[in-house]
């Protein structure tokens, strides 16, 4: 493939939609994931990703792939997961694991028994650019505005909640409402992003930027901003590689995240050695 042939891809609307939606999903996921990972709530994102698969399966079978239905079901699921985790703190990982596997199992049964033969399980497990619609572009833009607004308005409160929930309670921050806000926004992100990245891979978009930046000694704000930059750069690299070599987009982006993470793991000790 030549450079000219590569850029010819961008004359197709579904490629442009995939680029825009994927880039915004990567940015939003990095922003929300920064608080979820540092708060040790990243498993919630994984659980919601599996529940999103179930909601999409139900929507395909009974509601003509209604985005509104998916968002409502995801919101209910996020509230349920938050309640169960908050009331059973010692078993939160087991609870999320049980919910996640049950959702995948039920969703798979619904899809495989669905008479619509145009739907394949792989499309929602691993994502497909062909699934993206103009409605998804509008939805992801609205979600971006909501996430940026939420984090901008409550950044200090979210930072305090991340490191010291008891201090947040003493100062009457009502941490449970911020946690619920994060959970709901994450569930909406998962629903909107599942078509591009797949339910099995979208949690990686939440985890990897912060996981990578944690290998370096940055402050909270700098880590937050560097994580967003990593998400943008990684998406552009992964998206380009997937087009060039005709590979699954979501899987390629996650693999480039994995390479960056491994590089950061080995780079950090090397930098410390040089300083000595």
C-alpha positions in Angstrom: 0.0 0.0 0.0 1.2 3.5 -0.9 0.7 6.7 1.1 -1.8 7.9 -1.5 -3.8 4.7 -1.3 -3.8 5.0 2.5 -5.2 8.6 2.5 -7.8 7.5 -0.1 -9.5 5.6 2.8 -10.6 8.9 4.3 -12.9 9.6 1.4 -15.3 7.0 2.8 -17.8 8.3 5.3 -17.6 5.2 7.6 -13.9 5.6 7.9 -14.3 9.3 8.9 -17.0 8.3 11.4 -14.8 5.6 12.9 -11.9 8.1 13.2 -14.0 10.8 14.9 -15.9 8.4 17.2 -12.9 6.4 18.1 -10.8 9.4 18.9 -13.4 11.0 21.1 -14.0 7.6 22.9 -10.3 7.3 23.5 -10.1 10.8 25.0 -13.2 10.4 27.2 -12.1 7.0 28.4 -8.7 8.4 29.4 -10.4 11.2 31.4 -12.9 8.9 33.2 -10.4 6.1 33.6 -7.9 8.3 35.4 -10.3 8.6 38.3 -11.6 5.0 38.1 -8.1 3.4 38.1 -6.6 5.5 40.8 -9.8 5.0 42.9 -9.4 1.2 42.2 -12.8 1.2 40.5 -11.6 0.0 37.1 -13.4 -3.3 37.4 -16.7 -1.4 37.3 -15.8 -0.4 33.7 -15.2 -4.0 32.8 -18.5 -5.1 34.3 -20.4 -2.3 32.5 -18.7 -3.3 29.2 -20.2 -6.8 29.5 -23.6 -5.5 30.6 -23.5 -3.2 27.5 -23.1 -6.3 25.4 -26.3 -7.7 26.9 -28.2 -4.4 26.4 -27.2 -4.2 22.8 -28.3 -7.9 22.3 -31.7 -7.1 23.8 -32.0 -3.9 21.8 -31.3 -5.8 18.5 -33.8 -8.5 19.3 -36.7 -6.3 20.5 -36.1 -2.6 20.0 -34.4 -2.2 16.6 -31.1 -1.2 18.1 -32.5 1.7 20.1 -29.7 3.9 21.5 -32.1 5.3 24.1 -33.0 1.9 25.4 -29.3 0.9 25.6 -28.5 4.1 27.6 -31.4 3.6 30.0 -30.4 -0.1 30.6 -26.8 0.9 31.1 -27.7 3.6 33.6 -29.8 1.1 35.6 -26.9 -1.4 35.5 -24.4 1.2 36.6 -26.5 2.1 39.6 -27.0 -1.5 40.5 -23.3 -2.3 40.3 -22.5 0.7 42.3 -25.0 -0.3 45.0 -23.8 -3.9 45.2 -20.2 -2.9 45.3 -20.8 -0.2 48.0 -22.8 -2.6 50.2 -20.4 -5.6 49.7 -17.0 -4.0 49.6 -15.1 -7.2 50.5 -16.6 -9.1 47.6 -16.8 -6.3 44.9 -14.6 -8.1 42.4 -16.6 -11.3 42.7 -19.9 -9.5 42.3 -18.7 -7.6 39.2 -17.3 -10.9 37.8 -20.6 -12.7 38.3 -22.6 -9.9 36.7 -20.2 -9.6 33.8 -20.2 -13.3 32.9 -23.9 -13.6 33.3 -24.5 -10.6 31.0 -22.2 -12.1 28.3 -23.9 -15.5 28.6 -27.4 -14.1 28.3 -26.5 -11.7 25.6 -24.9 -14.4 23.5 -28.0 -16.6 23.8 -30.2 -13.7 22.7 -28.1 -12.9 19.7 -27.6 -16.5 18.5 -31.4 -17.1 18.7 -32.2 -13.8 17.0 -33.7 -14.4 13.5 -31.7 -11.4 12.1 -28.9 -13.2 10.3 -27.1 -10.0 9.5 -25.8 -9.7 13.1 -22.7 -11.6 14.2 -21.5 -11.9 17.8 -18.0 -10.9 16.8 -19.2 -7.4 15.7 -20.2 -6.5 19.3 -17.4 -8.5 21.0 -14.6 -6.8 19.1 -16.3 -3.9 17.3 -16.6 -2.9 13.7 -16.4 0.4 11.8 -19.3 -0.8 9.7 -21.6 -0.7 12.7 -21.1 3.1 13.3 -23.9 5.5 12.3 -24.4 9.3 12.1 -26.4 9.0 15.3 -23.3 7.6 17.1 -21.3 10.7 16.0 -24.0 13.0 17.6 -24.1 10.8 20.7 -20.4 10.8 21.3 -20.1 14.6 20.8 -22.9 15.1 23.4 -21.2 12.7 25.7 -17.9 14.5 25.3 -19.5 17.8 26.3 -21.1 16.1 29.4 -17.8 14.4 30.5 -15.7 17.5 30.0 -18.3 19.6 31.8 -18.6 17.2 34.7 -14.8 16.8 35.2 -14.2 20.6 34.8 -16.8 21.5 37.4 -15.9 18.9 40.0 -12.2 18.2 39.3 -11.0 19.1 42.8 -13.8 17.1 44.4 -13.0 14.1 42.2 -9.3 14.4 43.0 -10.0 14.5 46.7 -12.4 11.6 46.5 -9.7 9.6 44.6 -7.1 9.8 47.3 -9.1 10.3 50.6 -12.8 9.4 50.7 -13.0 10.0 54.5 -11.6 13.6 54.0 -14.2 14.1 51.3 -17.0 13.0 53.7 -15.7 15.3 56.4 -15.8 18.2 54.0 -19.3 17.3 52.9 -18.4 16.5 49.3 -21.0 13.6 49.3 -18.6 11.2 47.5 -21.3 8.7 46.6 -22.8 11.2 44.2 -19.5 11.8 42.4 -19.0 8.0 42.2 -22.5 7.5 40.8 -21.8 10.3 38.2 -18.6 8.6 37.2 -20.3 5.2 36.9 -23.2 6.6 34.8 -20.9 8.5 32.4 -18.8 5.4 32.1 -21.8 3.3 31.3 -22.8 5.7 28.5 -19.3 5.8 27.2 -19.3 2.0 27.0 -22.7 1.9 25.2 -21.6 4.5 22.6 -18.1 3.0 22.1 -19.1 -0.6 22.0 -19.8 -0.5 18.2 -16.3 0.8 17.5 -14.2 -1.1 20.0 -16.3 -4.1 21.1 -17.5 -5.0 24.6 -14.4 -7.1 25.4 -11.9 -4.4 24.5 -13.4 -1.1 25.6 -12.4 -1.4 29.2 -8.8 -1.3 27.9 -9.4 2.2 26.8 -10.3 3.1 30.4 -7.3 1.4 32.0 -4.3 1.7 29.8 -3.6 5.5 29.6 -3.5 5.7 33.4 -1.7 2.4 33.7 1.0 3.8 31.4 1.4 7.2 33.0 1.6 5.6 36.5 5.0 4.3 35.6 6.3 7.9 35.8 6.3 10.2 38.7 3.9 12.9 37.6 1.6 15.0 39.7 -2.2 14.4 39.5 -3.0 17.1 36.9 0.0 16.3 34.8 -0.8 12.6 34.8 -4.4 13.4 33.8 -3.2 15.5 30.8 -0.4 13.2 29.8 -2.9 10.3 29.9 -5.2 12.1 27.4 -2.2 12.8 25.1 -1.2 9.1 25.3 -4.8 8.1 24.4 -4.8 10.4 21.3 -1.3 9.3 20.1 -2.1 5.7 20.6 -5.4 5.9 18.9 -3.9 7.6 15.8 -1.1 4.9 15.6 -3.4 2.0 16.2 -6.1 3.3 13.8 -3.5 3.9 11.1 -1.9 0.4 11.5 -5.3 -1.2 11.3 -6.1 0.5 8.0 -2.7 -0.1 6.5 -2.6 -3.8 7.3 -6.4 -4.4 7.2 -6.6 -5.5 10.8 -9.5 -5.2 13.4 -9.4 -1.6 14.6 -10.2 -2.2 18.3 -7.8 -5.1 18.7 -5.0 -3.2 17.0 -5.4 -0.2 19.2 -5.4 -2.3 22.4 -2.3 -4.1 21.2 -0.5 -0.7 20.6 -1.6 0.2 24.2 0.0 -3.0 25.4 3.2 -2.2 23.6 3.3 1.3 25.1 2.6 0.0 28.5 5.4 -2.6 28.3 7.7 0.1 27.0 6.9 2.3 29.9 7.4 -0.5 32.4 11.0 -1.0 31.2 11.7 2.6 30.4 11.1 3.9 33.9 13.9 1.8 35.6 16.3 2.8 32.8 15.6 6.5 33.4 16.1 6.0 37.2 19.4 4.3 36.5 20.6 7.2 34.3 19.8 9.7 37.0 22.0 7.8 39.4 
